[in-house]
Amino acid sequence: MQKLELIPQKPIEKGPDDLLNYQDVARMLSVNVAWVKNHCTRIEPFLPHAKLGEGKNAKRRFKREDILRFIEENMVIRLKQA
């Protein structure tokens, strides 16, 4: 019987125009995937995304530029009080 040898695969690097998945966005925002899913569907602020398909099993994908804009729009800067 022939023994199969596993060849380590280099992770696919995403380009700036590639769509991101839940895990990619979670890494960008330093949050868990559940947080990303909640902010796509029911908790504000909503994350901009594309919904691919229908119902519970629909896939959601994200554009990097939209996530960067989301970060910028939700940046809170506290003004120093005199």
N, CA, C and O of each residue as an XYZ file, in Angstrom:
328
protein
N       0.839     -1.176      0.000
C       0.000      0.000      0.000
C       0.886      1.243      0.000
O       1.834      1.342      0.780
N       0.570      2.183     -0.878
C       1.383      3.382     -1.008
C       1.050      4.389      0.088
O      -0.118      4.648      0.376
N       2.081      4.947      0.688
C       1.909      5.930      1.751
C       1.764      7.326      1.145
O       2.588      7.742      0.332
N       0.721      8.042      1.541
C       0.524      9.399      1.041
C       1.357     10.378      1.843
O       1.395     10.324      3.072
N       2.011     11.258      1.144
C       2.815     12.268      1.809
C       2.112     13.616      1.666
O       1.799     14.055      0.560
N       1.871     14.262      2.805
C       1.215     15.568      2.776
C       2.246     16.647      2.492
O       3.299     16.709      3.126
N       1.927     17.480      1.543
C       2.799     18.595      1.198
C       2.201     19.847      1.821
O       1.053     20.190      1.536
N       2.969     20.543      2.675
C       2.430     21.753      3.295
C       2.036     22.770      2.230
O       2.793     23.048      1.301
N       0.852     23.308      2.385
C       0.354     24.297      1.440
C       0.568     25.697      1.988
O       0.270     25.972      3.151
N       1.080     26.570      1.152
C       1.226     27.960      1.532
C      -0.165     28.596      1.497
O      -0.899     28.411      0.526
N      -0.536     29.341      2.538
C      -1.850     29.976      2.519
C      -1.985     30.918      1.332
O      -1.028     31.586      0.940
N      -3.162     30.960      0.776
C      -3.423     31.858     -0.341
C      -3.443     33.282      0.185
O      -4.209     33.613      1.090
N      -2.603     34.109     -0.385
C      -2.582     35.516      0.032
C      -3.625     36.262     -0.773
O      -3.714     36.120     -1.993
N      -4.410     37.058     -0.073
C      -5.469     37.800     -0.730
C      -4.956     39.155     -1.171
O      -4.220     39.827     -0.448
N      -5.353     39.537     -2.354
C      -4.997     40.849     -2.868
C      -5.964     41.901     -2.347
O      -6.976     41.565     -1.732
N      -5.659     43.172     -2.591
C      -6.497     44.256     -2.063
C      -7.923     44.258     -2.617
O      -8.822     44.827     -1.999
N      -8.136     43.635     -3.766
C      -9.475     43.622     -4.361
C     -10.239     42.326     -4.115
O     -11.393     42.203     -4.524
N      -9.606     41.354     -3.447
C     -10.274     40.079     -3.173
C     -11.307     40.250     -2.056
O     -11.130     41.059     -1.145
N     -12.371     39.483     -2.145
C     -13.386     39.513     -1.090
C     -12.869     38.773      0.133
O     -12.147     37.783      0.018
N     -13.246     39.262      1.297
C     -12.824     38.683      2.569
C     -13.957     37.853      3.162
O     -15.129     38.109      2.883
N     -13.612     36.859      3.977
C     -14.619     36.065      4.676
C     -14.677     36.502      6.141
O     -13.971     37.424      6.550
N     -15.521     35.835      6.921
C     -15.672     36.187      8.339
C     -14.339     36.187      9.089
O     -14.046     37.101      9.860
N     -13.541     35.151      8.850
C     -12.282     35.019      9.571
C     -11.309     36.156      9.233
O     -10.617     36.673     10.110
N     -11.267     36.535      7.960
C     -10.387     37.635      7.544
C     -10.770     38.931      8.248
O      -9.911     39.657      8.747
N     -12.070     39.210      8.283
C     -12.553     40.450      8.901
C     -12.311     40.410     10.411
O     -11.918     41.414     11.005
N     -12.542     39.272     11.020
C     -12.297     39.139     12.463
C     -10.837     39.439     12.779
O     -10.545     40.124     13.760
N      -9.917     38.933     11.956
C      -8.496     39.224     12.168
C      -8.206     40.710     11.997
O      -7.446     41.285     12.776
N      -8.803     41.336     10.985
C      -8.572     42.768     10.750
C      -9.027     43.608     11.937
O      -8.370     44.581     12.306
N     -10.164     43.224     12.537
C     -10.749     44.005     13.619
C     -10.325     43.521     15.005
O     -10.691     44.127     16.012
N      -9.569     42.453     15.062
C      -9.144     41.840     16.339
C     -10.343     41.495     17.223
O     -10.374     41.801     18.415
N     -11.321     40.851     16.601
C     -12.516     40.381     17.305
C     -12.744     38.925     16.914
O     -12.044     38.392     16.053
N     -13.730     38.280     17.551
C     -14.017     36.902     17.156
C     -15.047     36.868     16.023
O     -15.709     37.866     15.740
N     -15.167     35.721     15.393
C     -16.056     35.568     14.242
C     -17.519     35.824     14.631
O     -18.283     36.363     13.830
N     -17.909     35.447     15.841
C     -19.294     35.685     16.289
C     -19.612     37.174     16.278
O     -20.720     37.566     15.914
N     -18.650     38.012     16.673
C     -18.855     39.467     16.667
C     -19.118     39.941     15.244
O     -20.026     40.738     15.009
N     -18.319     39.449     14.291
C     -18.493     39.838     12.887
C     -19.877     39.418     12.403
O     -20.578     40.214     11.779
N     -20.276     38.186     12.680
C     -21.593     37.702     12.238
C     -22.716     38.532     12.839
O     -23.670     38.873     12.140
N     -22.619     38.863     14.118
C     -23.658     39.669     14.765
C     -23.761     41.064     14.157
O     -24.861     41.603     14.027
N     -22.639     41.646     13.787
C     -22.653     43.002     13.248
C     -22.965     43.032     11.755
O     -23.006     44.103     11.149
N     -23.182     41.878     11.172
C     -23.672     41.799      9.790
C     -25.189     41.714      9.758
O     -25.821     42.060      8.760
N     -25.760     41.255     10.849
C     -27.173     40.902     10.788
C     -28.068     41.634     11.774
O     -29.201     41.972     11.429
N     -27.590     41.895     13.008
C     -28.563     42.363     13.979
C     -28.071     43.400     14.978
O     -28.887     43.990     15.686
N     -26.786     43.641     15.059
C     -26.266     44.571     16.049
C     -25.559     45.720     15.334
O     -24.758     45.510     14.423
N     -25.872     46.931     15.767
C     -25.201     48.103     15.193
C     -23.888     48.347     15.894
O     -23.769     48.003     17.070
N     -22.912     48.909     15.255
C     -22.909     49.359     13.872
C     -22.795     48.161     12.921
O     -22.075     47.198     13.185
N     -23.528     48.253     11.811
C     -23.549     47.163     10.844
C     -22.305     47.185      9.974
O     -21.853     48.244      9.537
N     -21.757     45.998      9.730
C     -20.616     45.863      8.827
C     -21.126     45.774      7.391
O     -22.027     44.984      7.109
N     -20.570     46.563      6.485
C     -20.992     46.470      5.078
C     -20.525     45.137      4.488
O     -19.383     44.722      4.687
N     -21.420     44.481      3.767
C     -21.083     43.174      3.208
C     -21.982     42.860      2.024
O     -23.004     43.511      1.808
N     -21.579     41.850      1.262
C     -22.390     41.308      0.181
C     -22.957     39.989      0.665
O     -22.226     39.150      1.192
N     -24.257     39.800      0.489
C     -24.911     38.546      0.879
C     -25.058     37.694     -0.376
O     -25.727     38.080     -1.335
N     -24.425     36.540     -0.348
C     -24.441     35.638     -1.500
C     -25.327     34.446     -1.191
O     -24.945     33.573     -0.411
N     -26.485     34.402     -1.783
C     -27.422     33.315     -1.542
C     -28.581     33.771     -0.679
O     -28.716     34.951     -0.357
N     -29.409     32.812     -0.314
C     -30.623     33.097      0.442
C     -30.628     32.359      1.776
O     -29.965     31.336      1.945
N     -31.379     32.896      2.699
C     -31.654     32.206      3.951
C     -30.475     32.087      4.889
O     -29.497     32.831      4.810
N     -30.606     31.115      5.787
C     -29.646     30.902      6.862
C     -28.245     30.541      6.350
O     -27.242     30.870      6.984
N     -28.189     29.872      5.214
C     -26.908     29.405      4.696
C     -26.250     30.365      3.710
O     -25.266     30.010      3.061
N     -26.785     31.574      3.596
C     -26.189     32.554      2.690
C     -24.768     32.874      3.147
O     -24.497     32.965      4.344
N     -23.886     33.040      2.203
C     -22.502     33.429      2.508
C     -22.434     34.951      2.511
O     -23.132     35.614      1.744
N     -21.604     35.487      3.362
C     -21.373     36.925      3.386
C     -19.902     37.164      3.099
O     -19.025     36.497      3.648
N     -19.652     38.129      2.229
C     -18.278     38.485      1.875
C     -18.115     39.996      2.016
O     -19.081     40.756      1.944
N     -16.871     40.405      2.217
C     -16.572     41.781      2.572
C     -15.486     42.330      1.661
O     -14.585     41.606      1.239
N     -15.585     43.618      1.365
C     -14.524     44.295      0.627
C     -13.604     44.974      1.635
O     -14.062     45.645      2.560
N     -12.314     44.793      1.445
C     -11.319     45.358      2.356
C     -11.523     46.859      2.528
O     -11.455     47.371      3.646
N     -11.771     47.565      1.431
C     -11.940     49.025      1.513
C     -13.155     49.402      2.361
O     -13.133     50.423      3.047
N     -14.219     48.586      2.321
C     -15.399     48.861      3.156
C     -15.098     48.654      4.635
O     -15.581     49.405      5.483
N     -14.305     47.642      4.940
C     -13.958     47.389      6.336
C     -13.044     48.499      6.857
O     -13.195     48.938      7.998
N     -12.104     48.953      6.039
C     -11.249     50.065      6.451
C     -12.068     51.339      6.665
O     -11.799     52.100      7.595
N     -13.064     51.574      5.810
C     -13.955     52.731      5.979
C     -14.779     52.583      7.249
O     -14.989     53.561      7.968
N     -15.250     51.367      7.535
C     -15.997     51.085      8.758
C     -15.163     51.455      9.982
O     -15.666     52.074     10.920
N     -13.893     51.073      9.967
C     -13.009     51.403     11.087
C     -12.906     52.916     11.236
O     -13.039     53.448     12.338
N     -12.669     53.597     10.134
C     -12.511     55.053     10.162
C     -13.790     55.736     10.662
O     -13.720     56.655     11.478
N     -14.950     55.294     10.179
C     -16.216     55.913     10.564
C     -16.592     55.652     12.020
O     -17.362     56.409     12.611
N     -16.052     54.592     12.591
C     -16.391     54.243     13.972
C     -15.278     54.554     14.957
O     -15.320     54.132     16.113
N     -14.287     55.292     14.493
C     -13.189     55.698     15.352
C     -13.716     56.732     16.355
O     -14.356     57.712     15.975
N     -13.441     56.499     17.610
C     -13.855     57.416     18.655
C     -12.602     58.104     19.183
O     -11.652     57.461     19.630
N     -12.631     59.410     19.118
C     -11.507     60.188     19.630
C     -12.047     61.062     20.741
O     -12.915     61.908     20.524
N     -11.531     60.847     21.909
C     -11.993     61.608     23.064
C     -11.216     62.928     23.129
O      -9.985     62.953     23.123
N     -11.960     63.989     23.189
C     -11.334     65.302     23.290
C     -10.885     65.548     24.712
O     -11.598     65.229     25.664
N      -9.713     66.110     24.853
C      -9.177     66.404     26.168
C      -9.926     67.595     26.744
O     -10.052     68.633     26.094
N     -10.419     67.441     27.963
C     -11.158     68.523     28.607
C     -10.178     69.439     29.322
O      -9.231     68.984     29.963
N     -10.425     70.748     29.199
C      -9.540     71.732     29.834
C      -9.909     71.942     31.287
O      -9.269     72.736     31.977
